[in-house]
């Protein structure tokens, strides 16, 4: 059985945008699982994603206040079809990121989803943990467009990993 996952981060609603772009909402509504890697910035976004997704896993980020933190922790772990995932907002500077991940999680994760930088990231640690950052669909910063990530988990592995762009 395949599980379709949508990963977003750093939505910063309603400060950076009034709402998520329509293609992101369409992806959210058609996914089996939605993961948000922090910096929601308001409780309404947490509640809206929870209401419009089949299942939601999320963490609080550095810009999230008590209203968001009432719903979320700073780290979440879950398993999909034998693949062990972790979600966190911040992983520190890009230099040494993989080494820090291995030191912190000690091979207990197959995939670590993270945010904070607003810049997409895809690397693998020396211990074999895949590190993925979806960027931000609403605050592109140094990127040409906003982004989010879609992937499928099937037969104990990732496939169809696609970084989607918000068209301007």
Backbone as CSV, one residue per row, in Angstrom:
resi,resn,N_x,N_y,N_z,CA_x,CA_y,CA_z,C_x,C_y,C_z
1,UNK,0.837,-1.187,0.000,0.000,0.000,0.000,0.878,1.246,0.000
2,UNK,0.599,2.192,-0.840,1.364,3.438,-0.931,0.702,4.517,-0.078
3,UNK,1.534,5.321,0.569,1.068,6.437,1.386,1.633,7.721,0.801
4,UNK,0.756,8.626,0.384,1.167,9.911,-0.189,1.270,10.950,0.918
5,UNK,2.435,11.617,0.981,2.711,12.588,2.037,3.019,13.947,1.422
6,UNK,2.433,14.985,1.993,2.733,16.368,1.643,3.472,16.971,2.828
7,UNK,4.605,17.633,2.545,5.408,18.254,3.597,5.503,19.752,3.320
8,UNK,5.128,20.546,4.321,5.247,22.008,4.251,5.964,22.499,5.499
9,UNK,6.445,23.722,5.429,7.063,24.348,6.579,7.020,25.852,6.392
10,UNK,7.230,26.565,7.470,7.412,28.015,7.417,6.305,28.722,6.634
11,UNK,5.069,28.407,6.986,3.939,29.046,6.305,3.730,30.475,6.785
12,UNK,4.094,30.773,8.017,4.057,32.141,8.556,2.745,32.882,8.259
13,UNK,1.629,32.183,8.493,0.327,32.814,8.252,-0.160,33.519,9.518
14,UNK,-0.801,34.617,9.432,-1.137,35.385,8.236,-0.141,36.507,7.913
15,UNK,1.048,36.491,8.504,2.003,37.587,8.305,2.605,37.613,6.904
16,UNK,3.082,36.469,6.403,3.756,36.432,5.100,2.783,36.236,3.945
17,UNK,1.620,35.681,4.243,0.559,35.474,3.250,-0.747,35.366,4.021
18,UNK,-1.840,35.639,3.351,-3.158,35.540,4.002,-3.619,34.095,4.129
19,UNK,-3.168,33.249,3.185,-3.603,31.861,3.150,-2.571,31.052,2.383
20,UNK,-2.676,29.738,2.464,-1.829,28.892,1.629,-2.277,29.004,0.178
21,UNK,-1.359,28.911,-0.768,-1.747,28.934,-2.183,-2.690,27.766,-2.514
22,UNK,-3.584,27.984,-3.447,-4.578,26.971,-3.831,-3.953,25.620,-4.189
23,UNK,-2.832,25.561,-4.931,-2.248,24.245,-5.235,-1.754,23.501,-3.991
24,UNK,-1.336,24.241,-2.975,-0.915,23.591,-1.732,-2.131,23.005,-1.024
25,UNK,-3.223,23.776,-0.966,-4.450,23.235,-0.364,-4.931,21.998,-1.125
26,UNK,-4.858,22.009,-2.443,-5.270,20.843,-3.232,-4.409,19.629,-2.884
27,UNK,-3.105,19.843,-2.745,-2.204,18.743,-2.377,-2.522,18.236,-0.972
28,UNK,-2.751,19.149,-0.044,-3.100,18.790,1.335,-4.353,17.926,1.351
29,UNK,-5.358,18.338,0.624,-6.650,17.632,0.651,-6.604,16.268,-0.025
30,UNK,-5.628,16.045,-0.908,-5.548,14.750,-1.590,-4.516,13.805,-0.971
31,UNK,-3.745,14.279,-0.003,-2.693,13.460,0.610,-3.256,12.534,1.682
32,UNK,-2.542,11.451,1.923,-2.880,10.553,3.025,-2.390,11.112,4.354
33,UNK,-1.307,11.900,4.291,-0.705,12.470,5.491,-0.079,13.814,5.126
34,UNK,-0.250,14.795,5.996,0.387,16.103,5.847,1.330,16.302,7.031
35,UNK,2.537,16.778,6.724,3.531,17.069,7.761,3.886,18.545,7.656
36,UNK,3.852,19.241,8.805,4.236,20.663,8.852,5.416,20.781,9.812
37,UNK,6.545,21.313,9.307,7.784,21.376,10.079,7.988,22.711,10.796
38,UNK,6.904,23.347,11.217,6.997,24.497,12.116,6.958,25.863,11.479
39,UNK,6.799,26.866,12.330,6.544,28.256,11.971,5.222,28.406,11.220
40,UNK,4.170,27.958,11.884,2.795,28.138,11.431,2.405,29.599,11.662
41,UNK,2.706,30.064,12.868,2.517,31.431,13.371,1.131,31.749,13.897
42,UNK,0.159,30.898,13.663,-1.128,31.112,14.335,-1.881,29.797,14.480
43,UNK,-2.694,29.737,15.516,-3.478,28.541,15.804,-4.467,28.235,14.683
44,UNK,-4.989,29.262,14.032,-5.965,29.044,12.953,-5.386,28.177,11.844
45,UNK,-4.098,28.327,11.564,-3.457,27.512,10.527,-3.373,26.057,10.961
46,UNK,-3.032,25.826,12.227,-3.004,24.459,12.750,-4.390,23.816,12.595
47,UNK,-5.409,24.537,13.020,-6.778,23.997,12.975,-7.258,23.788,11.543
48,UNK,-6.912,24.706,10.643,-7.327,24.568,9.237,-6.651,23.360,8.582
49,UNK,-5.358,23.192,8.808,-4.672,22.029,8.225,-5.198,20.735,8.818
50,UNK,-5.469,20.742,10.112,-6.020,19.545,10.757,-7.390,19.192,10.148
51,UNK,-8.207,20.204,9.900,-9.550,19.973,9.364,-9.533,19.521,7.909
52,UNK,-8.561,19.990,7.140,-8.563,19.734,5.693,-7.644,18.589,5.261
53,UNK,-6.975,17.951,6.211,-6.094,16.837,5.861,-6.629,15.535,6.455
54,UNK,-6.296,14.435,5.804,-6.707,13.123,6.303,-6.011,12.814,7.628
55,UNK,-4.755,13.215,7.734,-3.968,13.048,8.959,-2.899,14.137,8.959
56,UNK,-2.539,14.609,10.146,-1.579,15.702,10.269,-0.573,15.398,11.367
57,UNK,0.704,15.611,11.035,1.785,15.580,12.023,2.484,16.924,11.906
58,UNK,2.738,17.579,13.031,3.405,18.864,12.977,4.207,19.138,14.224
59,UNK,5.078,20.134,14.104,5.884,20.581,15.233,5.824,22.099,15.304
60,UNK,6.138,22.623,16.469,6.216,24.070,16.660,7.593,24.563,16.245
61,UNK,7.624,25.788,15.723,8.881,26.412,15.323,9.206,27.603,16.194
62,UNK,10.319,28.258,15.905,10.789,29.369,16.724,9.866,30.575,16.686
63,UNK,9.040,30.729,15.662,8.102,31.850,15.575,6.698,31.502,16.066
64,UNK,6.527,30.320,16.621,5.209,29.891,17.089,5.025,30.216,18.567
65,UNK,3.886,30.840,18.864,3.572,31.234,20.229,2.839,30.151,20.989
66,UNK,2.361,30.525,22.151,1.685,29.590,23.053,0.443,28.972,22.423
67,UNK,-0.256,29.721,21.558,-1.466,29.181,20.925,-1.138,27.982,20.042
68,UNK,-0.043,28.043,19.290,0.388,26.921,18.449,0.999,25.826,19.313
69,UNK,1.817,26.214,20.277,2.501,25.239,21.130,1.527,24.444,22.011
70,UNK,0.323,24.938,22.197,-0.690,24.185,22.926,-1.081,22.911,22.176
71,UNK,-0.857,22.906,20.864,-1.219,21.763,20.019,-0.028,20.878,19.646
72,UNK,1.206,21.419,19.726,2.353,20.752,19.111,3.589,20.780,19.995
73,UNK,4.409,19.764,19.868,5.714,19.722,20.519,6.778,20.219,19.540
74,UNK,8.034,20.246,19.976,9.125,20.690,19.114,9.723,19.548,18.296
75,UNK,9.370,18.322,18.607,9.821,17.158,17.836,8.676,16.165,17.769
76,UNK,8.543,15.528,16.627,7.548,14.460,16.471,8.199,13.304,15.730
77,UNK,7.844,12.105,16.109,8.317,10.901,15.431,7.105,10.067,15.042
78,UNK,7.182,9.456,13.872,6.108,8.585,13.412,6.679,7.595,12.412
79,UNK,5.921,6.554,12.144,6.359,5.528,11.201,5.280,5.325,10.141
80,UNK,5.708,5.210,8.912,4.806,4.931,7.796,5.387,3.755,7.020
81,UNK,4.663,2.644,7.011,5.055,1.458,6.250,6.510,1.067,6.491
82,UNK,6.906,1.115,7.762,8.237,0.695,8.147,9.313,1.762,8.036
83,UNK,8.987,2.942,7.501,9.949,4.042,7.402,9.789,4.919,8.639
84,UNK,10.881,5.116,9.368,10.873,5.892,10.614,11.192,7.361,10.310
85,UNK,10.211,8.226,10.588,10.329,9.659,10.330,10.488,10.422,11.638
86,UNK,11.207,11.530,11.555,11.243,12.522,12.610,10.951,13.869,11.978
87,UNK,10.382,14.784,12.763,10.098,16.141,12.294,10.584,17.109,13.362
88,UNK,11.302,18.142,12.925,11.800,19.175,13.807,11.846,20.468,12.994
89,UNK,11.792,21.592,13.659,11.858,22.843,12.907,13.296,23.213,12.564
90,UNK,14.139,23.327,13.569,15.511,23.801,13.355,16.529,22.679,13.460
91,UNK,17.532,22.724,12.580,18.655,21.777,12.645,19.988,22.506,12.749
92,UNK,19.967,23.827,12.855,21.194,24.598,12.945,21.755,24.937,11.576
93,UNK,22.967,25.464,11.569,23.630,25.888,10.330,23.802,24.707,9.373
94,UNK,23.837,25.021,8.072,23.966,23.943,7.089,25.296,23.200,7.221
95,UNK,26.357,23.900,7.642,27.632,23.238,7.870,27.497,22.312,9.075
96,UNK,27.790,21.063,8.878,27.723,20.092,9.961,26.342,19.548,10.259
97,UNK,25.351,19.885,9.445,23.966,19.467,9.702,23.836,17.941,9.780
98,UNK,24.421,17.247,8.839,24.300,15.784,8.813,24.955,15.156,10.040
99,UNK,26.129,15.654,10.424,26.830,15.140,11.596,25.990,15.356,12.857
100,UNK,25.392,16.556,12.986,24.548,16.840,14.166,23.326,15.932,14.195
101,UNK,22.751,15.670,13.031,21.584,14.777,12.967,21.960,13.382,13.463
102,UNK,23.088,12.869,12.979,23.515,11.537,13.420,23.788,11.516,14.917
103,UNK,24.416,12.572,15.445,24.714,12.622,16.881,23.435,12.671,17.710
104,UNK,22.453,13.423,17.252,21.217,13.599,18.018,20.294,12.386,17.923
105,UNK,20.204,11.794,16.737,19.205,10.739,16.536,19.793,9.344,16.454
106,UNK,21.106,9.235,16.405,21.794,7.958,16.531,21.280,6.821,15.669
107,UNK,20.909,7.095,14.444,20.440,6.044,13.551,19.020,5.583,13.818
108,UNK,18.290,6.305,14.674,16.919,5.899,15.000,15.899,6.352,13.960
109,UNK,16.325,7.188,13.000,15.424,7.701,11.966,15.907,7.305,10.576
110,UNK,14.953,7.064,9.701,15.273,6.888,8.283,15.202,8.218,7.552
111,UNK,14.270,9.090,7.986,14.055,10.390,7.352,13.841,11.440,8.432
112,UNK,14.530,12.584,8.315,14.280,13.727,9.178,13.756,14.865,8.315
113,UNK,12.539,15.308,8.604,11.917,16.439,7.913,12.126,17.668,8.781
114,UNK,12.566,18.773,8.171,12.842,19.972,8.948,12.541,21.222,8.135
115,UNK,12.560,22.362,8.801,12.257,23.634,8.156,13.251,24.700,8.559
116,UNK,12.758,25.878,8.858,13.457,27.038,9.381,14.169,27.892,8.333
117,UNK,14.902,27.300,7.412,15.713,28.082,6.475,14.914,28.642,5.301
118,UNK,13.750,28.080,5.032,12.923,28.417,3.868,13.602,27.988,2.565
119,UNK,14.655,27.216,2.662,15.411,26.761,1.497,15.327,25.237,1.418
120,UNK,14.861,24.691,0.302,14.783,23.232,0.177,16.149,22.572,0.391
121,UNK,16.091,21.376,0.949,17.317,20.633,1.262,17.048,19.157,1.080
122,UNK,18.020,18.434,0.530,17.935,16.989,0.382,19.346,16.443,0.494
123,UNK,19.625,15.767,1.600,20.939,15.151,1.781,20.766,13.881,2.609
124,UNK,21.837,13.123,2.705,21.837,11.901,3.497,23.024,11.944,4.441
125,UNK,22.782,11.619,5.699,23.850,11.637,6.699,24.764,10.433,6.502
126,UNK,25.959,10.457,7.101,26.829,9.289,7.018,26.175,8.007,7.550
127,UNK,25.281,8.145,8.541,24.587,6.973,9.088,23.398,6.537,8.235
128,UNK,23.073,7.322,7.184,22.024,6.917,6.257,20.675,7.578,6.449
129,UNK,20.555,8.573,7.320,19.286,9.287,7.497,19.120,10.300,6.371
130,UNK,18.002,10.251,5.698,17.683,11.229,4.651,17.158,12.484,5.324
131,UNK,17.704,13.642,4.974,17.296,14.918,5.555,16.615,15.743,4.471
132,UNK,15.346,16.133,4.729,14.557,16.845,3.728,13.928,18.102,4.315
133,UNK,14.076,19.204,3.603,13.428,20.466,3.954,12.591,20.883,2.755
134,UNK,11.277,21.127,2.947,10.418,21.483,1.819,10.514,22.943,1.384
135,UNK,11.278,23.782,2.100,11.252,25.218,1.836,9.978,25.804,2.420
136,UNK,9.494,26.870,1.816,8.267,27.526,2.280,7.371,27.846,1.089
137,UNK,6.075,27.536,1.192,5.177,27.873,0.090,4.759,29.338,0.074
138,UNK,5.033,30.067,1.172,4.520,31.431,1.301,5.599,32.495,1.503
139,UNK,6.816,32.083,1.828,7.897,33.039,2.082,9.181,32.482,1.470
140,UNK,9.391,32.775,0.193,10.442,32.137,-0.593,11.853,32.588,-0.247
141,UNK,11.996,33.712,0.420,13.300,34.285,0.779,14.252,34.277,-0.412
142,UNK,15.325,33.503,-0.373,16.333,33.513,-1.435,15.979,32.608,-2.616
143,UNK,14.835,31.984,-2.583,14.440,31.056,-3.642,13.620,31.798,-4.706
144,UNK,13.650,31.328,-5.945,12.869,31.997,-6.990,11.356,31.843,-6.813
145,UNK,10.923,30.748,-6.178,9.500,30.518,-5.932,9.319,29.890,-4.553
146,UNK,8.082,29.912,-4.081,7.745,29.149,-2.891,7.730,27.670,-3.237
147,UNK,7.912,26.810,-2.238,7.991,25.373,-2.496,7.328,24.554,-1.392
148,UNK,6.969,23.350,-1.747,6.563,22.319,-0.798,6.999,20.983,-1.374
149,UNK,6.911,19.934,-0.581,7.418,18.624,-0.964,6.287,17.609,-0.981
150,UNK,6.311,16.744,-1.981,5.398,15.608,-2.032,6.227,14.350,-2.211
151,UNK,5.831,13.286,-1.519,6.539,12.014,-1.640,5.581,10.876,-1.364
152,UNK,6.003,9.701,-1.760,5.229,8.493,-1.508,6.101,7.521,-0.738
153,UNK,5.508,6.872,0.249,6.177,5.797,0.970,5.506,4.499,0.546
154,UNK,6.332,3.570,0.090,5.790,2.286,-0.356,6.862,1.216,-0.188
155,UNK,6.451,0.051,0.303,7.357,-1.086,0.478,8.609,-0.713,1.264
156,UNK,8.440,0.089,2.314,9.547,0.417,3.188,10.535,1.429,2.651
157,UNK,10.162,2.180,1.611,11.079,3.176,1.066,10.351,4.382,0.504
158,UNK,11.119,5.422,0.216,10.578,6.631,-0.396,10.626,6.496,-1.907
159,UNK,9.587,7.022,-2.558,9.609,7.114,-4.017,8.806,8.341,-4.430
160,UNK,8.934,8.710,-5.662,8.197,9.851,-6.222,8.375,11.120,-5.391
161,UNK,9.596,11.387,-4.948,9.897,12.584,-4.186,9.976,13.761,-5.154
162,UNK,9.057,14.743,-4.981,8.995,15.871,-5.895,8.908,17.172,-5.101
163,UNK,9.805,18.102,-5.431,9.730,19.440,-4.865,8.827,20.264,-5.779
164,UNK,7.680,20.672,-5.252,6.717,21.438,-6.025,6.976,22.934,-5.855
165,UNK,6.713,23.694,-6.906,6.890,25.139,-6.862,5.549,25.842,-6.932
166,UNK,5.419,26.922,-6.169,4.249,27.778,-6.237,4.482,28.704,-7.422
167,UNK,3.626,28.607,-8.419,3.775,29.454,-9.593,3.343,30.875,-9.257
168,UNK,4.115,31.838,-9.719,3.777,33.238,-9.445,2.733,33.747,-10.405
